[in-house]
């Protein structure tokens, strides 16, 4: 039931109601109406919404303050540290600079869609979709959990698709890959990075198994048995923070794969070389975690150092300067070009589904198409 009073030259309404979720009495008031009739009409509309939703909207909270609470209360305790780190970074770098000073109730669908369209000019479709997902999930919680606003104005927003440019997968040809790996076996005078044999083993393993860089750096010698390699963890190296071991990217990422004969020989040589280096040099320590790849003091290799060295070698041998992840892509493309079953490739890479593998790689190389047509022509 609403009550009304005049304050100076304007009218105010005050509604006393029972919160449907908590069962407690609450009040909602609003002023600034020129006449009592205006206040009565506004009160009737608000009472109707309270009856519909069970609570009064309080969207005056500032977006930046709301996201502080949302990240701390709903995200940090319930997601992996690396997931939280990515979400917090997107909030800090992309969402708050544009929306941080807004009140929650002032976010409009049209203005938000314009912002999404602008983001799409600078980021890929996938990146914009992730940013939108974080924002929309936060607003959903403002509706259903915090009960600050009644509706999510940014649901079913359109993310502009990339229609003119085909998705590019950075990978090496067989010739480029061989040139890259062969160069690692040649000692470099005054090399910035020592123990290049370790990098030869690391990059060979990734190139011939399709491991993610974090999966490879997390490996211990206990993970390899005969011709089988077990992948059940990943190394996470957050910016300005200590590294830690986490579970694989997804359920499908946990897997056991078979190693080819050449890779087995390389890894056996690497283990012998690692032991010899530890015995020969006082400042090169064994890893107390039994790591397959590690720094001279026994700690995990740093991902940024691995990437820098990788790019340095690319420049030196005159091939495209890519990231170590290109070795994973190269392994997938080379398997498919060799005629491997796509389901096997998907399972070997630890993809969540065959569709992910097909959408990522089947358009990349003309050889797959030519070989398929040749087989079809021969069959017909």
QUINORWO-V754274 format. One record per residue. RES is the residue in one small letter. SS is DSSP state (hx for helix, st for strand, lp for the rest). Layout:
# QUINORWO-V754274
((RES	SS) (RES	SS))
This chain:
# QUINORWO-V754274
((x	lp) (x	st) (x	st) (x	st) (x	st) (x	st) (x	st) (x	lp) (x	lp) (x	st) (x	st) (x	st) (x	st) (x	st) (x	st) (x	st) (x	st) (x	st) (x	lp) (x	lp) (x	lp) (x	lp) (x	lp) (x	lp) (x	st) (x	st) (x	st) (x	st) (x	st) (x	st) (x	st) (x	st) (x	st) (x	lp) (x	lp) (x	hx) (x	hx) (x	hx) (x	hx) (x	hx) (x	hx) (x	hx) (x	hx) (x	hx) (x	hx) (x	hx) (x	hx) (x	hx) (x	hx) (x	hx) (x	hx) (x	hx) (x	hx) (x	lp) (x	lp) (x	lp) (x	lp) (x	lp) (x	lp) (x	lp) (x	lp) (x	st) (x	hx) (x	hx) (x	hx) (x	hx) (x	hx) (x	hx) (x	hx) (x	hx) (x	hx) (x	hx) (x	hx) (x	hx) (x	hx) (x	lp) (x	lp) (x	lp) (x	lp) (x	lp) (x	hx) (x	hx) (x	hx) (x	hx) (x	hx) (x	hx) (x	hx) (x	hx) (x	hx) (x	hx) (x	hx) (x	hx) (x	hx) (x	hx) (x	hx) (x	hx) (x	hx) (x	hx) (x	hx) (x	lp) (x	lp) (x	lp) (x	st) (x	hx) (x	hx) (x	hx) (x	lp) (x	lp) (x	hx) (x	hx) (x	hx) (x	hx) (x	hx) (x	hx) (x	hx) (x	hx) (x	hx) (x	hx) (x	hx) (x	hx) (x	lp) (x	lp) (x	lp) (x	lp) (x	hx) (x	hx) (x	hx) (x	hx) (x	hx) (x	hx) (x	hx) (x	hx) (x	hx) (x	hx) (x	hx) (x	hx) (x	hx) (x	hx) (x	hx) (x	hx) (x	hx) (x	hx) (x	hx) (x	hx) (x	lp) (x	lp) (x	lp) (x	lp) (x	lp) (x	lp) (x	lp) (x	lp) (x	lp) (x	lp) (x	lp) (x	lp) (x	lp) (x	lp) (x	lp) (x	lp) (x	lp) (x	lp) (x	lp) (x	lp) (x	lp) (x	lp) (x	lp) (x	lp) (x	lp) (x	lp) (x	lp) (x	lp) (x	lp) (x	hx) (x	hx) (x	hx) (x	hx) (x	hx) (x	hx) (x	hx) (x	hx) (x	hx) (x	hx) (x	hx) (x	lp) (x	lp) (x	lp) (x	lp) (x	lp) (x	lp) (x	lp) (x	lp) (x	lp) (x	lp) (x	lp) (x	hx) (x	hx) (x	hx) (x	hx) (x	hx) (x	hx) (x	hx) (x	hx) (x	hx) (x	hx) (x	hx) (x	hx) (x	hx) (x	hx) (x	lp) (x	lp) (x	lp) (x	hx) (x	hx) (x	hx) (x	hx) (x	hx) (x	lp) (x	lp) (x	st) (x	hx) (x	hx) (x	hx) (x	st) (x	st) (x	lp) (x	lp) (x	st) (x	st) (x	st) (x	st) (x	lp) (x	lp) (x	st) (x	st) (x	st) (x	lp) (x	lp) (x	lp) (x	lp) (x	lp) (x	lp) (x	lp) (x	st) (x	st) (x	st) (x	lp) (x	lp) (x	lp) (x	lp) (x	hx) (x	hx) (x	hx) (x	lp) (x	st) (x	st) (x	st) (x	st) (x	lp) (x	lp) (x	hx) (x	hx) (x	hx) (x	hx) (x	hx) (x	hx) (x	hx) (x	hx) (x	hx) (x	hx) (x	hx) (x	hx) (x	hx) (x	hx) (x	hx) (x	hx) (x	hx) (x	hx) (x	hx) (x	hx) (x	lp) (x	lp) (x	lp) (x	lp) (x	lp) (x	lp) (x	lp) (x	lp) (x	lp) (x	lp) (x	st) (x	lp) (x	lp) (x	st) (x	lp) (x	lp) (x	lp) (x	lp) (x	lp) (x	st) (x	lp) (x	lp) (x	hx) (x	hx) (x	hx) (x	hx) (x	hx) (x	hx) (x	hx) (x	hx) (x	hx) (x	hx) (x	hx) (x	hx) (x	hx) (x	hx) (x	hx) (x	lp) (x	lp) (x	lp) (x	lp) (x	lp) (x	lp) (x	lp) (x	hx) (x	hx) (x	hx) (x	hx) (x	hx) (x	hx) (x	hx) (x	hx) (x	hx) (x	hx) (x	hx) (x	hx) (x	hx) (x	lp) (x	lp) (x	lp) (x	lp) (x	hx) (x	hx) (x	hx) (x	hx) (x	hx) (x	hx) (x	hx) (x	hx) (x	lp) (x	lp) (x	lp) (x	lp) (x	hx) (x	hx) (x	hx) (x	hx) (x	hx) (x	hx) (x	hx) (x	hx) (x	lp) (x	lp) (x	lp) (x	lp) (x	hx) (x	hx) (x	hx) (x	hx) (x	hx) (x	hx) (x	hx) (x	hx) (x	hx) (x	hx) (x	hx) (x	hx) (x	hx) (x	hx) (x	lp))
